[in-house]
Amino acid sequence: MKTFPLLLSALFFFNISAQAQKIAFVDVQEILDNIVEYKEAQTELDRIANTWRQEIAKEYDVIKGMYNRYQAEQVLLSEEARAQREEEIMNKEKAVRDLQRTYFGPEGSLFKRRQELVQPIQETVYAAIESYANDRGYDFIFDRSSDSSMIFSNPEYNKTEDILRRL
């Protein structure tokens, strides 16, 4: 029986502290989409990626041509010549896969270029959000664009426009 008043007072305290917190959300993707430098960076990254995709596609066309020639000449080749051609084709395929990984892999050139171009813009946006939160006394600001678990949000708490004005 003595724990009941203690439990009741703990719940009361939790209820008061939960009500005192200020919460808002922003749509970071919408903010980024409204920044000219971000759009330019995305365009540059798309251009680079397309160039590299075309280069890799050409290399795969070369491999396809090598394979077709090999199949056409296979019956005329000695066992040793066939093994040599197969090895050449496999080495070329490996080289193209390595090139693909160099360009598009987790630590590849595109990832590094994206960090160079986009990360400073993202840091500016996050700094503006943090500054806004500190100035207005918000305890939590959620990103609606990246958090798929936000099922409903009252538009009254959307502070995206405020952040855009701040930037």
N, C-alpha and C positions, 0 to 999 in steps of 0.2 A: 504494500500500500504506500510505503514511503517513496518508492520509485515513480509512482504515477505523477505527483506534482513536479518532480525533477524532469520527467519526460515531457510533461506539458509545458514547462518553462523552456526546455530546449527547443521544442517545436515552435513556440512563440518567438524565441530569439531568432531561429532560422527563418521564420516567415518574415520578420522585420528586416533582417539583413538581405534576404532575397528581393524584397520590394525596393530596397534602396539602390539596387544596381541598375545602371542605365545600359541599355542594349540597342544596337542598331545594326543595319546591314548595308553593304554596298555591292555593286556588280562590277568587279574589277575588270572583267572582259569588256564591258560597255565603256568604262573609263579609258582603257587602253585603245579601244577602237576609235575614240574621239581625240587621240593624240596623234598629230601629224607625223612626228618622228617615229612612232611605233608603226604606223602604216607604211612609211618609207622603209623601215627595217624589215617588215614582213615581205614587202615587194622585193627587196634585195635578196632576202633568204630564198624566196620562191624562184627568183631568177637563177641563183647559184645552184639550187637543187635541180632545177630543170636542165641546166647545162650538164651537170654531172650525170643525171639520169640518161640523157642522150648519149653521152660518152660511153656509159656502161652498156647501153643498148647496142651501140655500134660494135663494141667488143664481143657481145653475145652473138651478133650477126657474123662476126669473123669466126667464132667458134662453130657456129652452125654450118658455115661454108666449109670449114676444115673437116667437120664430121661428114658432111655430104660427099666431099671428095674422097674421104677415107672409105665410105661405104661403096662408092662407085668403083674404086680401085682395089678394094680389099681382096678380091679373088685373084688378082694378078700379083699381089705382094707376097714376099716370103714371110715366114713366121716372124723373123727378126724385124723386118720392115713394118709389119703390122703392129708389133709390140712398141716399136719406136713411135709410130704415128699415134697410137692410143695414149702413150705417155705424153706426147706433145699436146694432145687435146686436153688431157687431164691437167697438165701443168698450166695451160692457158685458162681453163676454167677456175683453177685455184687462184691464179693471179687476178682474175676479174672479181672473184668473191672477196679477195683481200682488198682490192681497190674499193669495192662497195663498202666494206667494213671501215676502210680509212675515211671515206666520205660520210657515210651515214650511220656508222656504229655509235654506241653509247658515248665514246670519247672521241668521236670522229670530227672531221673538219667542220661539218655543218653544225654540230652541237657547240663547238668552240666559237664559231662565228655568231651563232645565236646568242651565246653568252656575251660576246663583245657588243652586239648591237642592241639586244633587248634588255639584258639585265640592268643596265643603268637606268633605263626608263622605268622598269618595274620597281627599282629601289626608290626612285623619285615618287612614284605613286604610293608605295607603302609608307614612305616618310610623311607624305601629305595626309594619309589616313591616320597615322599615329599622332601627328600634330593636331589634327582635327579632334581626335578622341581625347587627347590631353586638354585641349582648349575648352572643349564642351563637357568634359567630365564623364565620358563613356567608359564603362568597365569592359565591354565586349563589343567588337564590331566584326560581324561575320561576312564572308565573301559568298554571296549567293551564286555566283557563276561557277564556282568550283566545288561547292558542297551539295552533292545530290541528296543529302539527307534532310535538307530544309524543305519540308513539304508545303508549308504555308508561311507567309510572312505578310504582315500588315504593311501596306504601302507607306503608312505614316512614318515607319522606322527606316525607310529607304533613304540613305544619305548620299547616294551616288552623285546627284546633281551638286550637292554641297562640295564634294571632293573635286568635281570637275571645275567648279568656280574657283576653288583654292589653287588648282594647278594653272 
